[in-house]
Amino acid sequence: VVLGSGRSRREAEQKAATVREQAQKLAETVRREGNERADSLVARASNPLAKAAARAAADRLRKEANDKADGIVREADKRANDMIEEAKKKAAAIGTNRT
């Protein structure tokens, strides 16, 4: 897709919004699944000592899931911003070539 005109810039912005939306949904899924695994780990622990160890492991699982989800959102945001910046550059180049 050539992203040069104003229309193409709008298309790039729409695609960027879609990228961000999909990343947010994936991040929510990663967080939810991480929390479910953590909760399950604690629930399966039978005695107080096992529960304490399971809680510590569950906290690590939650942190890993949140970190991964945050990374997904950050990467998607970077990709989306890059798409928009590329469209702006191409639009500027086309505007320069028309004069």
Phi, psi and omega in degrees: 000128176273122183252079184244314185279175176300323178297317180293327177294318177298320177298318178297319179295323177293317178296321178297318178297321178295317178301314181297318181296315180296321179295320180296318179296316178297318179298319178297320178295315180299315179297314181299313180295322177297317178295321179296317178296318180297314180297319179296320179299315180292320182296328181282342181292132189261325182245166185303321179293317178295322179297318180298315179294320180294322178297318179296316178295322180295320177299319178295318178300316180297316180297316178299317180296317179294319178297318179295316179297316178298321178295321178298314181294317180299314181296318179295320179296319178297314179299317180296315179297320178298320179298316181292317179298319178297319178296320178297317180297316181293322178295319179295320180294319179294318178298323179289322182288338183280342183270000000 
